[in-house]
Amino acid sequence: MAIENGYYSHDHHGDYELISVGELQLEEGGTIPDCRLAVATFGTLNEARDNAILIPTWFSGTHQVWRDVYIGTDHALNPDKYFIICVDQIGSGLSTSPHNADGPNASIAMSKFPDIRIGDNVVAQERLLREHFGIDKLALVVGGSMGAQQTYEWAVRFPDKVLRAAPIAGTAQNTPDDYLIAEVIREQIMSDPAWKGGEYSSNDEVVDGLTRMSHIWAIKGFSTEFWKQEVWRALDFESKEAFLAGFLEPYFTAMDPNDLLTQAWAWQRGDVARHTGGDLAAALSRITAKVFVLPIDLDQLFPPADCEAEARLIPNAEFRIVNDVLGHLGLFGVAPTYMVQIDRHLQELLDAEV
């Protein structure tokens, strides 16, 4: 049965709407009887319905960071000009997820929740846009990390619907190294005896596993330079230990373990080449969108070299490195120099003729 977790609420994440896209058949088999997507929108859809921008979310994240950091009249993602739709991925804790599966979804709650792929999210998002908003073409799809994986999936799976794409700090095909990183993250949760095979009664019971998982993010989510330069001091922490205890640990221990496991499983298997029998070049050659590939220079999860190799296979792509000492978690826009770069790249992409 579904369980309560106050973290996944309007109090923490602000305004969003739960929209059902109906029964969703899944790539790995099984179904979500009533797939509900948490959706936050900004701006107004114009009469031509050609000013829509889609933002899919990353691991552990929701629309909240995009709203607070990336979207605004002073940013490239300007709601005065565009209709911006941010969709929280399945398993995010806001959309249909293991911990909140109730009503028609009660049979798939907690440990019974089915495996979700990146493609399942994109199929659900396409249905949402087409059936609920009447949107058949997107001016831009932009996402970071797992959102970048979904961005690539959109561009490969629905090339006629995507005019521009900006995958930030993510790849089209997950690497073996990154798969193993995500597996270690999953193991921290599943090795906690209180996880009980996914049938705990509160996220608070699995605090040890969630805490250990947060420490993996300390190692791989931030760059080595972040720690060497003691950047945490600029965030008002007195030591790296205080930063762990005061920032990373409380961030993750508030979340639901099964929800995080669901997202990490999808992250591990992000791969557009499954559409072309494993041929990545053939898959990426399907992309007709103008693409800016935007890795973060010190990212240990999705290093620039991995992103550049893929960019070479995309017909109309530009490879542009974003500099940020935080590494992968620079996505949160903490460094004042980060959004300056992102806005410049996204504005140039949006201004590009397609």
VEXZALUM-372404 format. One record per residue (C-alpha): residue number from 0; residue in one letter; x negated, y negated, z negated. Coordinates in Angstrom, 2 decimals. Each point is the difference from the previous one (the first is absolute). Layout:
REM VEXZALUM-372404
{n NUM, res a, u X, v Y, w Z}
...
This chain:
REM VEXZALUM-372404
{n 0, res m, u 0.00, v 0.00, w 0.00}
{n 1, res a, u -1.05, v -3.62, w 0.55}
{n 2, res i, u -1.73, v -1.83, w -2.84}
{n 3, res e, u -0.15, v -3.63, w -1.05}
{n 4, res n, u -3.01, v -2.25, w 0.52}
{n 5, res g, u 0.47, v -3.69, w -0.65}
{n 6, res y, u -3.01, v -0.92, w 2.09}
{n 7, res y, u 1.98, v 0.69, w 3.16}
{n 8, res s, u 2.51, v -2.78, w -0.40}
{n 9, res h, u 0.89, v -3.46, w 1.24}
{n 10, res d, u -1.55, v -1.37, w -3.19}
{n 11, res h, u -3.43, v 1.14, w 1.17}
{n 12, res h, u 0.35, v -0.17, w 3.78}
{n 13, res g, u 2.44, v -2.82, w 0.64}
{n 14, res d, u 2.75, v 0.00, w 2.59}
{n 15, res y, u 0.45, v 2.96, w 2.31}
{n 16, res e, u 2.93, v 1.91, w 1.48}
{n 17, res l, u 0.49, v 3.76, w 0.06}
{n 18, res i, u 1.20, v 1.00, w 3.48}
{n 19, res s, u 0.97, v 3.55, w 0.93}
{n 20, res v, u -1.13, v 1.37, w 3.36}
{n 21, res g, u 1.92, v 3.21, w -0.58}
{n 22, res e, u -1.34, v 3.53, w 0.07}
{n 23, res l, u -3.66, v 0.18, w 0.99}
{n 24, res q, u -1.41, v 3.19, w 1.51}
{n 25, res l, u -3.65, v 0.33, w -0.95}
{n 26, res e, u -3.04, v 1.07, w 2.03}
{n 27, res e, u -1.01, v 2.62, w -2.55}
{n 28, res g, u 3.51, v 1.41, w -0.20}
{n 29, res g, u 2.79, v -0.79, w -2.41}
{n 30, res t, u 2.01, v -3.19, w -0.20}
{n 31, res i, u 0.70, v -3.02, w -2.10}
{n 32, res p, u 3.83, v 0.11, w -0.14}
{n 33, res d, u 0.36, v -3.76, w -0.47}
{n 34, res c, u -3.23, v -1.87, w 0.76}
{n 35, res r, u 0.15, v -3.42, w -1.62}
{n 36, res l, u -2.62, v -2.58, w 0.90}
{n 37, res a, u -0.87, v -2.95, w -2.21}
{n 38, res v, u -0.13, v -3.00, w 2.32}
{n 39, res a, u -1.04, v -3.60, w -0.64}
{n 40, res t, u 0.55, v -2.53, w 2.78}
{n 41, res f, u -1.29, v -3.53, w 0.49}
{n 42, res g, u 1.18, v -2.50, w 2.59}
{n 43, res t, u 2.75, v 0.30, w 2.60}
{n 44, res l, u 0.35, v 2.24, w 3.03}
{n 45, res n, u 0.41, v -2.21, w 3.04}
{n 46, res e, u 2.71, v 0.40, w 2.62}
{n 47, res a, u -2.35, v 1.76, w 2.41}
{n 48, res r, u -1.05, v 2.40, w -2.79}
{n 49, res d, u -3.62, v -0.33, w 1.10}
{n 50, res n, u -1.58, v -1.62, w -3.06}
{n 51, res a, u -0.10, v 3.08, w -2.25}
{n 52, res i, u -3.11, v 1.07, w -1.91}
{n 53, res l, u -0.13, v 3.33, w -1.82}
{n 54, res i, u -2.19, v 0.63, w -3.07}
{n 55, res p, u -0.28, v 3.57, w -1.34}
{n 56, res t, u -1.54, v 0.43, w -3.46}
{n 57, res w, u -3.13, v 1.66, w -1.41}
{n 58, res f, u -0.68, v 2.60, w -2.70}
{n 59, res s, u 1.43, v -1.10, w -3.36}
{n 60, res g, u 1.00, v -3.38, w 1.48}
{n 61, res t, u 3.34, v -1.52, w 0.88}
{n 62, res h, u 1.22, v -3.07, w 1.85}
{n 63, res q, u -0.97, v -2.06, w -3.07}
{n 64, res v, u -3.63, v -0.63, w 0.97}
{n 65, res w, u 0.97, v -0.92, w 3.56}
{n 66, res r, u 2.60, v -2.44, w -1.29}
{n 67, res d, u -2.33, v -1.59, w -2.52}
{n 68, res v, u -3.23, v -0.10, w 2.03}
{n 69, res y, u 0.56, v 0.37, w 3.74}
{n 70, res i, u 3.38, v -1.56, w 0.81}
{n 71, res g, u 0.76, v -3.71, w -0.09}
{n 72, res t, u 0.32, v -3.16, w 2.04}
{n 73, res d, u -3.74, v -0.60, w -0.47}
{n 74, res h, u -0.88, v 3.44, w 1.37}
{n 75, res a, u 0.02, v 1.65, w 3.42}
{n 76, res l, u 2.89, v 2.13, w -1.28}
{n 77, res n, u 2.24, v -3.05, w -0.06}
{n 78, res p, u 3.67, v 0.62, w -0.85}
{n 79, res d, u 0.95, v -3.31, w 1.59}
{n 80, res k, u -1.03, v 1.49, w 3.34}
{n 81, res y, u 0.33, v 3.76, w -0.39}
{n 82, res f, u 2.45, v 2.51, w -1.45}
{n 83, res i, u -2.26, v 2.11, w -2.22}
{n 84, res i, u 1.19, v 3.42, w -1.14}
{n 85, res c, u -2.04, v 1.71, w -2.70}
{n 86, res v, u 0.99, v 3.65, w -0.50}
{n 87, res d, u -1.18, v 1.91, w -3.05}
{n 88, res q, u -1.10, v 3.46, w 1.06}
{n 89, res i, u 1.80, v 3.18, w -1.01}
{n 90, res g, u -1.43, v 1.05, w -3.35}
{n 91, res s, u -0.89, v -3.57, w -0.96}
{n 92, res g, u 2.27, v 0.14, w -3.04}
{n 93, res l, u 2.40, v -2.57, w 1.48}
{n 94, res s, u 1.07, v 1.86, w 3.14}
{n 95, res t, u 1.15, v 3.62, w -0.40}
{n 96, res s, u -2.65, v 1.67, w -2.16}
{n 97, res p, u -0.41, v 3.06, w -2.23}
{n 98, res h, u 0.78, v -1.81, w -3.23}
{n 99, res n, u 3.12, v -1.86, w 1.22}
{n 100, res a, u 1.62, v 2.69, w 2.18}
{n 101, res d, u 3.59, v 0.14, w -1.23}
{n 102, res g, u 3.52, v 0.29, w 1.41}
{n 103, res p, u -0.25, v 1.69, w 3.42}
{n 104, res n, u -3.74, v 0.35, w -0.54}
{n 105, res a, u 0.19, v 1.70, w -3.42}
{n 106, res s, u -1.03, v 3.34, w 1.50}
{n 107, res i, u -3.42, v -1.42, w 0.98}
{n 108, res a, u -0.84, v -1.81, w -3.23}
{n 109, res m, u -3.41, v 0.24, w -1.67}
{n 110, res s, u -1.95, v 3.17, w 0.89}
{n 111, res k, u 2.52, v 0.94, w 2.69}
{n 112, res f, u -0.73, v -3.10, w 2.07}
{n 113, res p, u -1.07, v 0.98, w 3.52}
{n 114, res d, u -3.31, v -0.85, w 1.65}
{n 115, res i, u 0.12, v -3.35, w 1.81}
{n 116, res r, u -2.18, v -0.95, w 2.94}
{n 117, res i, u -0.92, v -3.41, w 1.36}
{n 118, res g, u 2.20, v 0.84, w 2.98}
{n 119, res d, u 3.04, v 0.54, w -2.22}
{n 120, res n, u -0.37, v -3.53, w -1.31}
{n 121, res v, u -0.27, v -1.44, w 3.49}
{n 122, res v, u 3.01, v 1.95, w 1.29}
{n 123, res a, u 2.05, v -1.29, w -2.93}
{n 124, res q, u -1.23, v -3.57, w 0.57}
{n 125, res e, u 0.83, v 0.12, w 3.71}
{n 126, res r, u 3.51, v 1.17, w -0.81}
{n 127, res l, u 0.36, v -2.77, w -2.58}
{n 128, res l, u -1.09, v -2.70, w 2.43}
{n 129, res r, u 2.13, v 1.27, w 2.87}
{n 130, res e, u 3.19, v 0.94, w -1.85}
{n 131, res h, u 0.07, v -2.53, w -2.84}
{n 132, res f, u -1.65, v -3.07, w 1.53}
{n 133, res g, u 0.47, v 0.61, w 3.72}
{n 134, res i, u -3.74, v -0.40, w 0.62}
{n 135, res d, u -1.51, v 1.90, w 2.94}
{n 136, res k, u -3.32, v -1.81, w 0.33}
{n 137, res l, u -2.50, v -1.30, w -2.53}
{n 138, res a, u -2.16, v -3.07, w 0.47}
{n 139, res l, u -2.47, v 1.53, w -2.46}
{n 140, res v, u -0.51, v 3.01, w -2.23}
{n 141, res v, u -2.55, v -0.67, w -2.73}
{n 142, res g, u -0.99, v 2.09, w -2.99}
{n 143, res g, u -2.92, v 0.80, w -2.27}
{n 144, res s, u -1.42, v 3.41, w -0.94}
{n 145, res m, u 2.96, v 2.42, w 0.18}
{n 146, res g, u 1.84, v -2.90, w 1.62}
{n 147, res a, u -2.72, v 0.01, w 2.67}
{n 148, res q, u 0.59, v 3.73, w 0.51}
{n 149, res q, u 3.68, v -0.78, w 0.58}
{n 150, res t, u -0.94, v -2.88, w 2.30}
{n 151, res y, u -1.98, v 2.37, w 2.22}
{n 152, res e, u 2.84, v 2.53, w -0.09}
{n 153, res w, u 2.41, v -2.69, w 1.18}
{n 154, res a, u -2.28, v -1.08, w 2.86}
{n 155, res v, u -0.56, v 3.58, w 1.20}
{n 156, res r, u 3.49, v 1.39, w -0.60}
{n 157, res f, u 2.02, v -2.98, w 1.19}
{n 158, res p, u -2.33, v -1.90, w 2.36}
{n 159, res d, u 2.88, v -1.77, w 1.78}
{n 160, res k, u 1.22, v -1.45, w -3.29}
{n 161, res v, u -3.30, v -1.48, w -1.28}
{n 162, res l, u -1.43, v -3.11, w 1.68}
{n 163, res r, u -2.82, v -0.58, w -2.48}
{n 164, res a, u -1.56, v 2.04, w -2.78}
{n 165, res a, u -2.41, v -0.85, w -2.81}
{n 166, res p, u -1.22, v 2.99, w -2.02}
{n 167, res i, u -1.94, v -1.37, w -2.99}
{n 168, res a, u -2.41, v 2.28, w -1.90}
{n 169, res g, u 1.34, v 3.24, w 1.39}
{n 170, res t, u -0.45, v 2.56, w 2.76}
{n 171, res a, u 2.17, v 1.77, w 2.56}
{n 172, res q, u -1.49, v 3.37, w -0.93}
{n 173, res n, u -1.02, v 0.67, w -3.56}
{n 174, res t, u -3.56, v 1.20, w -0.49}
{n 175, res p, u -1.06, v 3.12, w -1.94}
{n 176, res d, u -1.74, v -2.21, w -2.55}
{n 177, res d, u 3.11, v -2.07, w -0.58}
{n 178, res y, u 2.12, v 3.15, w -0.26}
{n 179, res l, u -2.23, v 1.21, w -2.82}
{n 180, res i, u 0.16, v -3.34, w -1.80}
{n 181, res a, u 3.79, v 0.19, w 0.03}
{n 182, res e, u -0.17, v 3.63, w -1.15}
{n 183, res v, u -2.10, v -0.97, w -3.02}
{n 184, res i, u 2.55, v -2.71, w -0.76}
{n 185, res r, u 2.79, v 2.59, w 0.12}
{n 186, res e, u -1.96, v 2.43, w -2.15}
{n 187, res q, u -0.27, v -2.52, w -2.86}
{n 188, res i, u 3.79, v -0.01, w -0.31}
{n 189, res m, u 0.67, v 3.70, w 0.61}
{n 190, res s, u -2.69, v 1.13, w -2.46}
{n 191, res d, u 1.74, v -1.79, w -2.88}
{n 192, res p, u 1.92, v 2.73, w -1.89}
{n 193, res a, u 2.75, v -2.54, w -0.66}
{n 194, res w, u 0.72, v -0.18, w 3.73}
{n 195, res k, u 1.72, v 3.39, w -0.45}
{n 196, res g, u 0.02, v 0.83, w 3.67}
{n 197, res g, u 1.84, v -3.23, w 0.72}
{n 198, res e, u 2.77, v 0.45, w -2.58}
{n 199, res y, u -1.04, v -2.51, w -2.68}
{n 200, res s, u 2.72, v -2.20, w -1.51}
{n 201, res s, u -1.94, v -3.31, w 0.04}
{n 202, res n, u -3.06, v -1.45, w 1.69}
{n 203, res d, u -1.24, v -0.82, w -3.51}
{n 204, res e, u -0.55, v 3.72, w -0.60}
{n 205, res v, u -2.53, v 0.17, w 2.84}
{n 206, res v, u -2.04, v -2.98, w -1.19}
{n 207, res d, u -3.27, v 1.96, w -0.16}
{n 208, res g, u 0.21, v 1.10, w 3.63}
{n 209, res l, u 1.06, v -3.43, w 1.21}
{n 210, res t, u -2.84, v -1.60, w -1.96}
{n 211, res r, u -2.57, v 2.34, w 1.54}
{n 212, res m, u 1.44, v -0.77, w 3.43}
{n 213, res s, u -0.47, v -3.71, w -0.62}
{n 214, res h, u -3.69, v 0.65, w -0.64}
{n 215, res i, u -0.38, v 1.56, w 3.45}
{n 216, res w, u 1.39, v -3.24, w 1.42}
{n 217, res a, u -2.62, v -1.89, w -2.01}
{n 218, res i, u -2.71, v 2.00, w 1.80}
{n 219, res k, u 1.40, v 0.11, w 3.54}
{n 220, res g, u 2.54, v -2.81, w 0.15}
{n 221, res f, u -2.55, v -2.68, w -0.84}
{n 222, res s, u -3.37, v -0.40, w 1.66}
{n 223, res t, u -3.32, v 0.65, w -1.68}
{n 224, res e, u -0.71, v -3.72, w 0.37}
{n 225, res f, u 3.14, v -0.82, w -1.97}
{n 226, res w, u -1.52, v 1.76, w -2.99}
{n 227, res k, u -3.61, v -1.10, w 0.55}
{n 228, res q, u 1.03, v -3.65, w 0.26}
{n 229, res e, u 2.38, v 0.35, w -2.97}
{n 230, res v, u 2.82, v -1.55, w 1.97}
{n 231, res w, u 2.38, v 1.07, w -2.75}
{n 232, res r, u -1.31, v -2.97, w -2.00}
{n 233, res a, u 1.77, v -2.32, w 2.45}
{n 234, res l, u 3.20, v 1.84, w -0.94}
{n 235, res d, u -0.50, v -0.95, w -3.65}
{n 236, res f, u -1.26, v 3.33, w -1.31}
{n 237, res e, u -2.99, v 0.26, w -2.33}
{n 238, res s, u -1.26, v 3.40, w 1.15}
{n 239, res k, u 0.62, v 2.67, w 2.59}
{n 240, res e, u 1.57, v 2.12, w -2.74}
{n 241, res a, u 2.40, v -2.82, w -0.85}
{n 242, res f, u 0.88, v -0.30, w 3.68}
{n 243, res l, u 0.85, v 3.68, w 0.18}
{n 244, res a, u 2.09, v -0.11, w -3.18}
{n 245, res g, u 1.64, v -3.33, w 0.72}
{n 246, res f, u 0.64, v 0.20, w 3.73}
{n 247, res l, u -0.35, v 3.33, w 1.80}
{n 248, res e, u 1.28, v 2.32, w -2.73}
{n 249, res p, u 3.23, v -1.90, w -0.76}
{n 250, res y, u 0.61, v -0.51, w 3.73}
{n 251, res f, u 0.14, v 3.72, w 0.72}
{n 252, res t, u 1.34, v 1.41, w -3.29}
{n 253, res a, u 3.24, v -1.93, w 0.50}
{n 254, res m, u 0.69, v 2.01, w 3.18}
{n 255, res d, u 1.63, v 3.36, w 0.58}
{n 256, res p, u -2.42, v 2.91, w 0.52}
{n 257, res n, u 2.12, v 1.89, w 2.55}
{n 258, res d, u 0.55, v -3.16, w 2.02}
{n 259, res l, u -3.76, v -0.55, w 0.21}
{n 260, res l, u -0.58, v 3.64, w 0.95}
{n 261, res t, u 2.55, v -0.29, w 2.81}
{n 262, res q, u -1.72, v -3.07, w 1.40}
{n 263, res a, u -3.48, v 1.50, w -0.30}
{n 264, res w, u 1.07, v 3.17, w 1.84}
{n 265, res a, u 1.23, v -2.12, w 2.92}
{n 266, res w, u -3.18, v -2.12, w -0.11}
{n 267, res q, u -2.18, v 3.11, w 0.29}
{n 268, res r, u 1.76, v 1.12, w 3.18}
{n 269, res g, u 0.25, v -3.27, w 1.89}
{n 270, res d, u -0.91, v 0.98, w 3.56}
{n 271, res v, u 1.50, v -1.33, w 3.25}
{n 272, res a, u -1.87, v 2.71, w 1.94}
{n 273, res r, u 2.63, v 2.55, w -1.00}
{n 274, res h, u 2.14, v -1.56, w 2.76}
{n 275, res t, u -2.56, v 1.07, w 2.62}
{n 276, res g, u -1.13, v 3.42, w -1.13}
{n 277, res g, u -2.83, v -1.42, w -2.13}
{n 278, res d, u -1.41, v -2.28, w 2.71}
{n 279, res l, u -0.54, v -3.35, w -1.75}
{n 280, res a, u -1.10, v -1.81, w 3.15}
{n 281, res a, u 3.15, v 1.12, w 1.81}
{n 282, res a, u 2.18, v -1.14, w -2.90}
{n 283, res l, u -1.60, v -3.44, w -0.28}
{n 284, res s, u 0.14, v -0.46, w 3.77}
{n 285, res r, u 3.79, v -0.05, w -0.35}
{n 286, res i, u -0.17, v -3.34, w -1.79}
{n 287, res t, u 1.16, v -2.91, w 2.14}
{n 288, res a, u 0.02, v -2.58, w -2.81}
{n 289, res k, u -2.66, v -2.66, w -0.44}
{n 290, res v, u -1.91, v 1.33, w -3.01}
{n 291, res f, u -2.33, v -1.69, w -2.47}
{n 292, res v, u -1.81, v 2.68, w -2.01}
{n 293, res l, u -0.88, v -1.64, w -3.33}
{n 294, res p, u -2.20, v 2.05, w -2.36}
{n 295, res i, u -1.46, v -1.42, w -3.22}
{n 296, res d, u -3.81, v -0.02, w 0.13}
{n 297, res l, u -0.68, v 1.68, w -3.37}
{n 298, res d, u 2.97, v 2.40, w 0.08}
{n 299, res q, u -1.01, v 3.46, w -1.25}
{n 300, res l, u 3.30, v 1.66, w 0.94}
{n 301, res f, u 0.29, v -1.17, w 3.61}
{n 302, res p, u -3.50, v -1.21, w 0.96}
{n 303, res p, u -0.35, v -2.34, w 3.00}
{n 304, res a, u -1.90, v 2.65, w 1.98}
{n 305, res d, u 3.03, v 2.31, w -0.09}
{n 306, res c, u 2.29, v -2.82, w 1.09}
{n 307, res e, u -2.35, v -1.16, w 2.77}
{n 308, res a, u -0.19, v 3.47, w 1.54}
{n 309, res e, u 3.79, v 0.02, w 0.32}
{n 310, res a, u 0.17, v -3.58, w 1.29}
{n 311, res r, u -2.14, v 1.04, w 2.98}
{n 312, res l, u 2.73, v 2.48, w 0.99}
{n 313, res i, u 2.84, v -2.57, w 0.01}
{n 314, res p, u 0.54, v -1.65, w 3.40}
{n 315, res n, u 0.71, v -3.52, w -1.23}
{n 316, res a, u -1.75, v -0.26, w -3.36}
{n 317, res e, u -2.34, v -2.41, w -1.70}
{n 318, res f, u -2.18, v 1.06, w -2.93}
{n 319, res r, u -0.31, v -2.68, w -2.68}
{n 320, res i, u -1.62, v 0.56, w -3.38}
{n 321, res v, u 1.44, v -1.66, w -3.11}
{n 322, res n, u -2.60, v -0.84, w -2.67}
{n 323, res d, u 0.95, v 0.64, w -3.62}
{n 324, res v, u -2.22, v 1.03, w -2.91}
{n 325, res l, u 2.91, v 1.86, w -1.63}
{n 326, res g, u -0.02, v 2.66, w 2.70}
{n 327, res h, u 3.23, v 1.87, w 0.71}
{n 328, res l, u 1.90, v -1.68, w -2.81}
{n 329, res g, u -0.79, v -3.32, w 1.60}
{n 330, res l, u 3.43, v 0.66, w 1.54}
{n 331, res f, u 1.53, v -1.52, w -3.12}
{n 332, res g, u -1.31, v -3.40, w 1.08}
{n 333, res v, u -1.83, v -0.80, w -3.23}
{n 334, res a, u -3.01, v -1.64, w 1.67}
{n 335, res p, u 0.83, v -3.52, w 1.25}
{n 336, res t, u -1.85, v 0.68, w 3.26}
{n 337, res y, u 2.09, v 3.04, w 0.90}
{n 338, res m, u 3.28, v -1.52, w 1.16}
{n 339, res v, u -1.82, v -2.69, w 1.95}
{n 340, res q, u -1.42, v 2.76, w 2.20}
{n 341, res i, u 3.20, v 2.02, w 0.20}
{n 342, res d, u 2.09, v -3.05, w 0.93}
{n 343, res r, u -2.47, v -0.96, w 2.72}
{n 344, res h, u 0.03, v 3.45, w 1.56}
{n 345, res l, u 3.76, v 0.45, w -0.24}
{n 346, res q, u 0.70, v -3.47, w 1.39}
{n 347, res e, u -2.25, v 0.65, w 2.99}
{n 348, res l, u 1.74, v 3.32, w 0.56}
{n 349, res l, u 3.46, v -1.51, w -0.25}
{n 350, res d, u -1.02, v -2.78, w 2.40}
{n 351, res a, u -1.34, v 2.48, w 2.54}
{n 352, res e, u 2.04, v 0.51, w 3.15}
{n 353, res v, u 1.30, v 3.56, w 0.34}
